[in-house]
Amino acid sequence: MMKHSLKLKIAIILFGFLFLGHSAQAQEKRLKRPSGRVGIHSVDTFVRESFDLYDKVYIYDSYAQEGKPLEEDDYEALIDTVEDAQSVLSSAPDAITDINGAGILKQGKATLQMNRAKKALKYSIKTAKKLLSEKKKKNGKTTSDDDIANNGPDNDNGSPDQETDTAKELEIYSKFDFVPGDKILMADDFSLDNMGDFPSKWNTNGTGELASINGEKWFKLAGKSIYIPDLPSNLPEDYTIEFDMLTVVDKKTSSQAKLEIWLEDNNLFNPSKNMAMVEIPLCLFISVGFIIENRIDGNRVIRNAVEKDIRDILLQNNHISIAVNGKRFRMWINENKVVDVPRLVPENIVSFKLHPRDIRDGIDNVFINNVKIAQGGLDLRSQLLENGRFSTTGILFNSGSDQIKPESFGVLKQVAETMQQEPTLNLKIIGHTDADGNDGLNLTLSEKRASSVKNALIAQFHIESNRLQTEGKGESEPVDKNTTTEGKTNNRRVEFVKI
């Protein structure tokens, strides 16, 4: 009897060791994504992005726990995830600052969700690094944070994927024919202003302030206010306007909520006799379209609704592009043209104004960033053929990167069409930067950007590679001073020279 009892105890102990050993290898219990939004944009963004990364890493970890081998693409995704998670984690202080300005109940809910999201991020970083380390060990190598960073998207080893991503984005913009003006009149990314202040290059009859969203400064507009940017002179006959727009609205936002764009004959807050207006709808529950209107000598000539439904993109970061050529007004949201009216703009227009209308202060929010107003010039083809060179600030890149932004498609398309129409025309592409940062790094960056433009012309428009040369000049040949936002924007350019 005692022998039987002893055997039973030994069996229980052995089972316990086996159970503990299995538990040590088991995957952590999955964190539950918060089911509802807080209503604070920076917090909701932080939580959403944190759990998007967490869900991805958790799946890869489950494969590893089950003994399923990961593919090379999976490991590349894990490298990107580490960098993305660290970037999201760095935005936590801004979200916490926004929480402090909320009500007590909202603060409590936001704090709980932030803590859960931080836990998800830390798991993502730790687990992704562990999986990458295990891969290195299998290959007889050790890994470090530097190894992970050096295989990130800015490293040359990642350039094929980067070129593929750029090609896909440019393909989406294949019908985008907006070409920005070639002389910057006003540019503002609010980098020179302090958080919480009203930006120094703007005027208003109301209020507004700079807010931090994901580490970037955005101009938060208030309802019942008019905003006028400072310009060095009156608007010319041909010009372009660009800005990024971020809106936070819900199903209770009024159908009359709009961001109105005014082109007027004065720089004041008084009613104007000559004006053109386009209203961007901010309503989610029904499609109300874009209202267009103008007045000439105090009389309304045009008022109509353009039926375009943008509700599916309203809550994302959108790029607004406007081109005015004499009386013609065109506007794009991202790659899609939403307004094109041949005789909307009256004569004697001098100013551009923004007016949020019928938004609920403290609930509905409209933010803008990266504002750029530029004078239009001769078309690209004429400048290349007559002057032998063309310089543009309209080919844009991600900050510190050679990855081309998709809104650059219109300029690239014009260059390609000119080369297709002129089969003997060969070009040298020259990249230029502003003076921020290290001279040597700027030179390298300008060379890479010139190469990216060449690659895009070859891949997207089938221009023969032997017709294109590249060169980078970094910050060595500025065309404007590097002490203002406008000057830096003019210096960050791509030049095409006939060879």
Long-range contacts (C-beta under 8 A, 24 or more apart in sequence): 25-65, 26-65, 27-58, 27-61, 27-62, 27-65, 28-123, 30-58, 31-116, 31-119, 31-120, 31-123, 34-113, 34-116, 34-117, 38-106, 38-109, 38-110, 38-113, 39-106, 40-95, 40-98, 40-99, 40-102, 40-106, 40-110, 41-98, 41-213, 41-246, 41-248, 41-365, 42-91, 42-94, 42-95, 42-98, 42-212, 42-213, 42-214, 43-95, 43-98, 43-99, 43-110, 43-113, 43-114, 45-91, 45-95, 45-213, 45-214, 46-88, 46-91, 46-92, 46-95, 46-114, 46-117, 47-113, 47-114, 47-116, 47-117, 49-84, 49-88, 50-85, 50-88, 50-117, 50-118, 50-120, 50-121, 50-124, 51-117, 51-120, 53-81, 53-84, 53-85, 53-88, 53-120, 53-121, 53-124, 54-120, 54-121, 54-123, 54-124, 56-81, 56-124, 57-81, 57-123, 57-124, 57-127, 57-128, 58-123, 58-127, 60-127, 60-128, 60-131, 61-127, 61-131, 64-131, 64-134, 70-131, 70-135, 75-131, 75-132, 75-135, 76-151, 76-158, 76-161, 78-128, 78-131, 78-132, 79-128, 79-132, 79-148, 79-151, 79-152, 80-152, 80-153, 81-124, 81-128, 82-124, 82-125, 82-128, 82-129, 82-132, 82-148, 83-148, 83-149, 83-152, 83-153, 85-121, 85-124, 85-125, 85-128, 86-125, 88-121, 89-118, 89-121, 89-122, 89-125, 90-215, 91-214, 91-215, 92-118, 94-212, 94-213, 94-214, 94-215, 97-212, 98-211, 98-212, 154-400, 154-401, 162-402, 162-403, 163-452, 163-455, 163-459, 165-403, 166-403, 166-404, 166-452, 166-456, 167-456, 167-459, 167-460, 169-405, 169-406, 170-404, 170-406, 170-408, 170-409, 170-412, 170-456, 170-460, 171-460, 172-335, 172-406, 173-335, 173-406, 173-407, 173-409, 174-409, 175-335, 175-337, 176-332, 176-335, 176-337, 176-406, 176-407, 176-409, 176-410, 177-337, 177-410, 177-413, 178-240, 178-321, 178-323, 178-330, 178-332, 178-407, 178-410, 179-240, 179-323, 179-380, 179-394, 179-410, 179-411, 179-414, 180-240, 180-242, 180-321, 180-372, 180-374, 180-392, 180-393, 180-394, 180-410, 180-411, 181-238, 181-239, 181-240, 181-373, 181-374, 181-375, 181-376, 181-377, 182-374, 182-375, 182-376, 182-377, 182-391, 182-392, 182-393, 182-394, 183-374, 183-375, 183-377, 183-490, 184-372, 184-373, 184-374, 184-393, 184-480, 184-486, 184-489, 184-490, 185-231, 185-232, 185-233, 185-235, 185-239, 185-373, 185-374, 185-375, 185-486, 186-229, 186-230, 186-231, 186-232, 186-371, 186-372, 186-373, 186-486, 187-371, 187-372, 187-373, 187-485, 187-486, 187-488, 187-489, 188-229, 188-370, 188-371, 188-372, 188-485, 189-217, 189-369, 189-370, 189-371, 189-485, 190-217, 190-218, 190-219, 190-369, 191-217, 191-485, 192-485, 193-217, 201-229, 201-230, 202-227, 202-228, 202-229, 202-230, 203-227, 203-228, 203-229, 203-230, 204-228, 205-269, 211-367, 213-246, 213-367, 216-369, 217-369, 218-246, 218-367, 218-368, 218-369, 219-367, 219-368, 219-369, 220-365, 220-366, 220-367, 221-259, 221-354, 221-356, 221-366, 221-367, 221-368, 222-356, 222-361, 223-356, 223-357, 223-358, 223-359, 223-360, 223-361, 223-364, 224-356, 225-355, 225-356, 226-262, 226-269, 226-353, 226-354, 226-355, 227-353, 227-354, 227-355, 228-267, 228-269, 228-351, 228-352, 228-353, 229-352, 229-371, 229-373, 231-351, 231-352, 231-373, 234-350, 234-351, 235-263, 235-324, 235-349, 235-350, 235-351, 235-352, 235-373, 236-375, 236-376, 237-325, 237-326, 238-324, 238-325, 238-326, 238-375, 238-376, 238-377, 239-324, 239-373, 239-374, 239-375, 239-376, 240-321, 240-322, 240-323, 240-324, 240-372, 240-373, 240-374, 240-376, 241-320, 241-321, 241-322, 241-324, 241-352, 241-371, 241-372, 241-373, 242-319, 242-320, 242-321, 242-322, 242-370, 242-371, 242-372, 242-373, 242-407, 243-319, 243-320, 243-368, 243-369, 243-370, 243-371, 243-372, 244-317, 244-318, 244-319, 244-320, 244-368, 244-369, 244-370, 245-280, 245-317, 245-318, 245-319, 245-320, 245-366, 245-367, 245-368, 246-316, 246-317, 246-318, 246-366, 246-367, 246-368, 246-369, 247-282, 247-314, 247-315, 247-364, 247-365, 247-366, 247-367, 248-315, 248-364, 248-365, 248-367, 249-282, 249-283, 249-284, 249-314, 249-315, 249-359, 249-364, 249-365, 250-284, 250-363, 250-364, 251-284, 251-285, 252-285, 252-363, 253-282, 253-283, 253-284, 253-285, 253-359, 253-360, 253-363, 253-364, 254-283, 254-358, 254-359, 254-360, 255-283, 255-285, 255-286, 255-288, 256-283, 256-357, 256-358, 257-281, 257-282, 257-283, 257-356, 257-357, 257-358, 257-359, 257-364, 258-282, 258-291, 258-356, 258-357, 258-358, 259-354, 259-355, 259-356, 259-357, 259-366, 260-354, 260-355, 260-356, 260-357, 261-322, 261-331, 261-352, 261-353, 261-354, 262-351, 262-352, 262-353, 262-354, 262-355, 263-324, 263-329, 263-345, 263-349, 263-351, 263-352, 263-353, 264-349, 264-350, 264-351, 264-353, 265-346, 265-348, 265-349, 265-350, 265-351, 266-350, 266-351, 267-350, 267-351, 273-297, 273-298, 274-346, 274-347, 274-348, 274-349, 275-346, 275-349, 276-329, 276-344, 276-345, 276-346, 276-349, 278-329, 278-331, 278-339, 279-357, 280-310, 280-320, 280-333, 281-310, 282-314, 282-359, 282-364, 282-366, 283-311, 284-311, 284-314, 287-311, 290-338, 290-339, 292-329, 292-339, 292-341, 292-344, 294-344, 294-345, 294-346, 295-346, 296-346, 302-341, 302-343, 302-344, 306-338, 306-339, 308-336, 308-338, 308-339, 310-338, 319-407, 321-407, 323-376, 324-349, 325-376, 334-407, 335-406, 335-407, 335-409, 372-489, 379-414, 380-411, 380-414, 380-415, 380-418, 381-414, 381-417, 381-418, 381-421, 384-418, 384-425, 384-427, 384-496, 384-498, 385-418, 385-422, 385-425, 388-497, 388-498, 389-495, 389-496, 389-497, 389-498, 390-415, 390-495, 390-496, 391-479, 391-493, 391-494, 391-495, 391-496, 392-493, 392-494, 392-495, 392-496, 393-489, 393-490, 393-492, 393-493, 395-453, 395-494, 397-449, 397-452, 400-445, 402-445, 402-448, 402-449, 402-451, 402-452, 403-452, 404-452, 404-453, 404-456, 412-453, 412-456, 412-457, 412-460, 412-461, 413-461, 415-457, 415-496, 416-457, 416-460, 416-461, 416-463, 419-457, 419-461, 419-463, 419-467, 420-461, 420-463, 425-467, 425-498, 426-467, 426-468, 426-469, 426-498, 426-499, 427-467, 427-468, 427-469, 427-496, 427-497, 427-498, 427-499, 428-468, 428-469, 428-470, 428-471, 428-496, 428-497, 428-499, 429-453, 429-454, 429-468, 429-469, 429-470, 429-471, 429-494, 429-495, 429-496, 430-470, 430-471, 430-472, 430-473, 430-494, 430-495, 430-496, 430-497, 431-470, 431-471, 431-472, 431-473, 431-494, 431-495, 432-473, 432-474, 432-475, 432-477, 432-478, 432-491, 432-492, 432-493, 432-494, 432-495, 433-474, 433-475, 433-491, 433-492, 434-475, 434-478, 434-482, 434-487, 434-488, 434-489, 434-491, 434-492, 435-475, 435-478, 435-482, 435-488, 435-491, 436-482, 436-488, 439-474, 439-475, 440-474, 442-474, 442-475, 443-472, 443-473, 443-474, 443-475, 443-476, 444-472, 444-474, 445-472, 445-474, 446-472, 446-473, 446-474, 447-471, 447-472, 448-472, 449-494, 450-494, 453-494, 469-499
